[in-house]
């Protein structure tokens, strides 16, 4: 399976250095960055982007850059993420506010969950979600994930962040995916 995924409206691909301007704009926006590590200046955004690129290179896993097909606009990052000492094999998401409410998150999350299960062979997927991030809770529920643990601190260097851990098994995802796809086609 290729690590470039096309959906009806999106291209999900590993990040590239040319994503820096959009990535840095995204991470400099307080609303957009609030639940994904907080606001970063351009230099810190560069480091975060290079971390993701490096993760893809070294481990074959990392967040995808989400690109809108019709405009070629960078919308955010969604995908599999599993840094050392993390709380599990995660599919996480973060879209810029101008891309929210258009169904892009569910479209990209479905493709990312499939990739995690089918290409990476993950048997369990988690989502670590800040307790105040209501839209992410709703997306996790829509994907069929259940609350697994409450009030968990992330590992260093994010160990001041309290999250809830949502997730599901690969088997449950395959079943949930079929029901989700049917509901989206209605």
N, C-alpha and C positions, 0 to 999 in steps of 0.2 A: 504494500500500500504506500502510495506517495505521501510525502509530508506536506503537499499542497492540496488543499481541498476546495472544491467549488460547490456552492449551494446555488439555489435559484438566484439569489441577489448578491452573494458575497464570495470573496476569495479569502481563504484562510491560508496563510503561508508563514514560515519562520520569518522573524523580523530581520531587517537588513539595515546597514548603516544609514542609508538614505531615509529611513523612518525617523531619524533623530528630530527634525523640526516638529513633526506632528506629535511624536512621543513627548518631547519637552513641553510643547504647548499644553498637552493633555495633563501632564504631571504638575504644571504650574498653576492649573485651575483648581482653586480650593474645593469647589463642589465635586469635580471629577476625581480628584485625588484623595478625598476625605477618607474613604474606606480601604484604600489600597496602599497604605504606607505614608500618606500625607504629602503635602506640597513639597516639590523638589525644584531646586534651581536647575539650570541647563547642565551644569557640570555633573550634578548628581543623577539627572535623567540620563546623561550619556553613560554613566557607570551602570545604571539599572538596565538600559538597553543592551549594553555590552555583556552584562551578566546573562541576559536571556539569549543573546546570540551565542555566547559561549556554552550555555547549557545545551542548546541544540547541537552544537558542534561536538561537544564532549560526550553527551549522553543521549542524543537523539530525542530529547523531550524539552518542551518549554512552551510558553504562551505563543499562540499564533498572532500575527498582526492581522486585523480584520479590515479588509478592503471592500468598499462598495463597488460592485462591478460597473454600474452605470456611470459613475463619476471618477472612479479610481481614487476616491478619498479614503484616507486612513481613519477608521472609526474607533479603534481601541485595540484591546488585547484580550483574547479568550483562549483557554486551552489547558493542556495537561502541564502540571507543575509539581515537581517532587524534589525540592532541595534537601540536603542532608539534615537529618533530625526533624524533618517536618512531621506533621500529625497524620500523614497518610498520603496516598497517591491522589492528588487533588486535580480537579478541573475547576479553574477559577475564571473570573470575568471582570472586566472593567471597560465600559464604553463611555465615550465622551457624552456629555449631557445632550448635545444636539442630535445624537444618534439614538437616544433612548425613546421608548414608547412607539417604536416602529416595527417591533418583532425581530430586530436583528439579533438581540441577545439569545432568544430561544432558538433561532435558526443556527447561530454559530455554536451554541452550547450543545445542541443535538449532534452536530457534526463532530465536535470535540469529544463528546462522550463516546460516540462510535469509534473515533480514532483511538481513544484510550483503551477501549475494550478490544477492538479488532486488530489494530496495528501494534499496540504496545503490550497487549495481553494482560492488562490490569484486571484483577478479580474484584476489586473494590474501588470505589471513587468517593472522595469526600469533597466537601466545600467548606472552607473556614470563613465564617461570616460574622462581621461585627454586629453586636447586638442591636444597634440602631439602624442597620441597613435593611430596611423593610423591602425595598425592591429586590434585593438579592434573596431574602427569605422566600419571597413569592416565586422567583425563578426556580429556586431549589425545589420548592413544593411542586411546581408545574412539571419539573423534570422527573418527579416521582421520588425524590430523595426525602428521607425522614430525619428528624432531629436525633442524633446519636449521643451527643454530649453537650451539656451547657456549661458556660463559664470556664472555658479552658484558655490558659495563656499560651500564646504562640511561642515557639522557641526563639532563642537569640538570633538576630539582633532586634526582634520584634516582641520581646518578652514582656512589654508593658501593655500589649494589645490583648484584650479579653474578647474571645469569640465563642460562638456556638459552632459545633461541628455537625454538619448535615452529610448524608451520604446514602449509598446503596451498593449492593453487590452487582457484579456484571450480569448475573442471571436476572436479577430484578430489573436492571436497566433494559435488557433486551425485551422483557415483557412490557415495561412501562413505555418504551420507545414506540412500540406498535400502537398502543392506546393513544399516546400523545400525537403521533402522526395522523391517526384517524380523526382526532378532535381538531387538529389544525386544518384538515381538508374540508371540514364542514362549513 
